[in-house]
């Protein structure tokens, strides 16, 4: 059942879609009544089972025009023999995923937590004094710091985050459907070159792709999730250590940082009972597959991992950074919970690669519980 507060949260979050890609998301909303709907050579895939089938059973062309892999390759180069992860198949794809899994597994994420937890204490300190915090700017610094740590780069985290955002936005603009945009591909190449130059020796194609993916999903996801939590009054759940990880999963499910996965079939097959021909375009609507449009987030009655993890893909194409994303959001919620923050300003980023906020400022709520003398994470030392 949708409460008044959840309705408020949903209305605010809907703005990031309606003001960034109104025609596309209007079309997706109008066609979500069926698990799969064909429009010419394009299939709109909304249902969870059909979504899983498309990612796990249907051969996909990872380099076809208009796909994530093609956008990544054109923006960051072909990566030599290795590719840039999103355009890979077979042994090369599995090897690079294993390499990332080593850095983003349980031990790797715990190491990174020691980096971002002090950052959260420092960046959220103004809330204690009645000030405001821009969570988009915080997410940029957090994601840039994580990327620099993962890649062993000494670059400025803010500069890395801004360069990764420019590279992603330029690449998406160069691959959007419709008339070719003058100089769009050249702009994408320049943005990617700037990112690689900034990263220095770590700036090869695959590491640069890691930077682009990590920064853009973090900057899109964290502020939207916090805004929903604040508008829906979920801070009691965020303050509960047992419920907090579940709430993080639920918020990631309904905000769906990467709401749409564009793919192309490499061979004939079927998805959700609908025949697919090689070369057909598939728009996999992750937010609908995960039930983001019909089920509100609630840590006490969660959708469960079989559903909420769909926003990270499925099978061999699942996002290797899912554990990192969940841990980051859980810690951000835990750091904010004592302040019970409210949103004071929200401005949509119309030019970003993923739907999100350009500015999202919060201040401590009137009934904010003060952090204990031991600090937000047990110690300020």
N, C-alpha and C positions, 0 to 999 in steps of 0.2 A: 504494500500500500504506500502511495506517495504522500508524504507529509507536506505541509506548507513550506517548511525549510528546505526539503529536498527539491521541491518545485522551484524555489528561488535559485538553488544551486544549479539545477538543470537549465534554467533560462539563461543564467549568466554564461555557463559553459557553451551553450548553443551558439553564442555570439562569435566564438572563434571560428566556427564553420561558416556561418552565414555572412561574415564580413571578409573572409579570406577567399573562399571558393563557393559562393552562393549557388551558382547554377549546377555545379557538380553535385554538391551535397543535397540540393533540392531534388535532383534526379534520383539519387540513391535512396532518399527518404520515400519518394513516391513509388519505388519499385520493391521495397523491402517486404511486401506482403507474401512473396514467394521465396522459397529457398534459393532458386536459381531462375533468372529471367534472361532470355536472349533478345538482344537488339541488334539485328544484322549479324555481323561476325564478332560481336562483343557479348560476353556473358557476365551478368552482374550476379555475384555469388554472395548471398546473405546468410544462408543457413549454416549452423555449426558443423553438421556432418558433411555437407557439400564442400565447405571451406577446408575441412581436414582432408577430404579426398583430393582436392585440387593440389594441396601441398605435399601429400604423401604418396599418391597413386598415379597422378598424371605426369607424364614427362613434360618438363618445362624448358623453354628456350631462354637461357639466362642472359643472352646478349641481344635479344630482339629489341627494336626501337620502341620506346615508350615504357620499358620495364626499368625496375630499380637497377638491375645490372648494367643496362646500357647507359643510364644516366651516370652511374658511378664510373664506368670505364671512360666515357667521354670527358668527364670532369677531371679524373685523376690519372689518365693514361691507362694503357692496357696492362701495366704492371709486369711487363715482360712475360715470361712463361707462367708466372704465378697467378696473374689476375688480381682482382681487387675484392675477393670473397663473394660479393653479390653476383658476379658474372661467372662463377666457377661451378664445375660439376666434378663428380668422381673423386679420384684420389687426392688431387690438389685441393679441392674444397674440404675434404675430410681432414687433411693434414693441417691446413690453416685454422680450421675450427678447433682441432685439438690443441694447437698452440695458444689460441685465445682462451680456451677452457682452462689451461694451466694458470693463466694470469687472472682469470675472472672466476675461478672456483672458490670454494669456501675459504681456504687459507689466503688466497690472493685478495679477496674482498675484505677479510679481517685486517690485512696489512693496510689496505686503502682507507679503512675506517679510522685508523690512527692518524691519517692525514686530514680527513674532512671533519671529524668531530671537533677539534680545536678551531677549525675555520668557522663552523656553525656557532660556537660560543662567541667568537669575536664578532661575526657579522650580525648576530641577533642581539648583541648587547644594547643597542639603542632602544629596544623595546622596554627594557628595564627602566629607562629614564623617560618614558613617555614619547619617544621618538618613533619614526616610521622606518620600515625596511622594504626595499624593492626586491622582491623574491626572484624576479627575472635576472637582475644583476647578480644576486647571490648564486643563482643556478649557473650563470656563465662562469663565475670564478670557481665554483665547485667542480663543474665538468672540465674546465680547462686545467685545473690542478690535477684531477684524476688522469686526464690524457697525458699530461707531461710526465707524471709518475710512471704510467704504464709504458711510455715510449722512451723513457730516460732522456727527455728533452729538457734543456734549461731555459726554454722560452717563457715569456710572461704568460700566465694562464689566461688573463683577460684577452690578450692579443690573440692567443690560439683559439679561444672560443669565438671571438668575432670573425676571425679568418675562416674558421670551419662553418660558421653560419652563412657567410657570404658565398663560400664555395657550394654549399648545398642549395641555397636559394637560386644562384645563377644556373646550376645544373638542372634544377626542376623547371625553371623558366624555359630552358632550351629544349625540353622534352615534353612540354604540355601539348595536348592535342590542339589541332587548329592550324591556322596559317603560320608559316615559319616566322619567327621574330628576328628582325635584322640584328646581326652581330651578337645574337644570344649565345651561340656556341663559343665565339671568341671571348666573350665576357666570362663564361664558365671556365675556360682554359686559364685566363688571367687570374681568376680567383683561386683556382687550384694551385697554380704556380706560386702565388703568394703564401698559401698555407704551407706548401712543401718547403719553401725558402725559410719560413719562420721556424719550422720544426728542426731545421738543420739536418744533421746526419740521419735523424730518425724519419725524415720526410719522404721516404719511398712511397710507392702507390698504396700498398696494403696498410702500412701504419697510418698514412694520411686518411685512408678510408675509415679506419678505426676512430680517428679523431672526429671526422665528420659525423659518423653515426652516433658516437657517444655524446658529443656536444649537443647536437640537434634534438635528440630524443630527450635528454635531460632538461634542456631549456624549455622544451614544449611540455614535458610531463609534470615536473615538480610544481611550478606555479599554478597550473590548472588544478592539480590534485589538492593543493593547499586551499585554493579559493573555494573548491567544492566542500572541503572539510569545514571551512569557516562558515560558509553560507548555510550548510545543512546542520550546523551545531553538533559536529561529531567529535569535539575535543575530549569529551569524557572517554570515548573509545580510544582516542590517540594517546591519552595519558595512561591507559592500562597496558602494562608490558605484555600481557598475554594476548590481548586483542590487537595491539598495534601492528604486528606483521600481517595479520589477516586484513585489517583495514587498509594497509598499504596495497595489498593485492586487489582489494575491492575498488579502491580509487584508481589504480592503474587500469582496471578493467573498464570502468565507465568513462574515463577520459581518453583512453586509447591513443597514445601519442602518435602512433603510425596507424591511422584509422583505415587506410586503403592501401592494399598491396597490388600493384599492377603487374600482371604476368602474361605470358604468351605460351600457348600449348605447342610443344615440339612434335607431337604426334596425335593421332586420333585416340579418343577415349570417351569417357563419360564422367560427369560430375553431377551428383544429386539426381541421377536418372536422366539427365539431359545430355544428348550426344555432343561431343566436342570434336572438331576437326583441327588437324595440325595448322597452326597459324592463327587460330582464333585467339582473340584477346580476352583475358579474364580480369575483371576488377573484383578482387577479393576484399569484401568489406569486413575488416577485423572487428570493428566496433559493433556491428550487427551480429556477427557470429558469437561474440562474447556477451550478447544481451545488454549492451550498454544503453540501448534506446528504450528498454522496457523494465529493467530491474535496477533499483537504486542501490547504492553501496551500503552495506551493513555488516560489520564484523561479527555480529551475533547470529546473522542468518546469511552467510556468504554463499556465493554461487558455487564455490569449490574449484579446485585446481583444474578439473577437466574442462571448465569453461573459462575461468579467468586467465589461464595461461595462453588462450588463443590469441590474445592481443600481441603475443610475442612470436606468433607463427606456430608451426607444428612440424614434427618429424625432423628430417635432416635440414630443414630450412627454418628451424626455430632460432630465435635470437640468442647468441651466446652471452649477451650481456644482461639477460633477464635477472639473474641473481643479484648483480650489481645494482640494477634499477630498483629492485624491491628493497635492498638494504639501504640505499640512499634515501628513498622516500620514508622508510620507517624511521630512520634517524632524524630526518628533517621534522617529521610529525612529533617525535619525542622531544625534540628541542623546542618546538613551538608550543606544545601542549600547556606548559605552565602559564603562558601568557594569554591563552584563549583568544588569539588575535582575530580581528575583523578586517575586512577588505575596505580600504579607503579610496583606492583608485585602480581602475583596470582599463587598459587600452590594448586593443587587438593589434597584433603584428600582421599586417596584410601582405607583406613581402616575404615572410619566412617560408622555408621548405615544408614545415609541418604546422598544422593549426596551433596557435598559441598566443600568449600575451606578449606585447612589447614592453608594457609596464604593468606590474601587479604589486601595489604597495599595501602593507598591512601595519596595524598598530595594535598594541595590547588592548584586550577587551576591558570593559568597565569592571568585570568581576574576575579579572585575571588572578589566578593563584600564583603567588610568588615562588620562584625557584628556591629550593632549600639552600642552606649555607654551604652544602657540599657541591652545589652547582648542578648544571643540567645533566651531566653524565657521570655524576658521582664525585667529581673533583675538578676544581678550577686550577689546580697546580699544574 
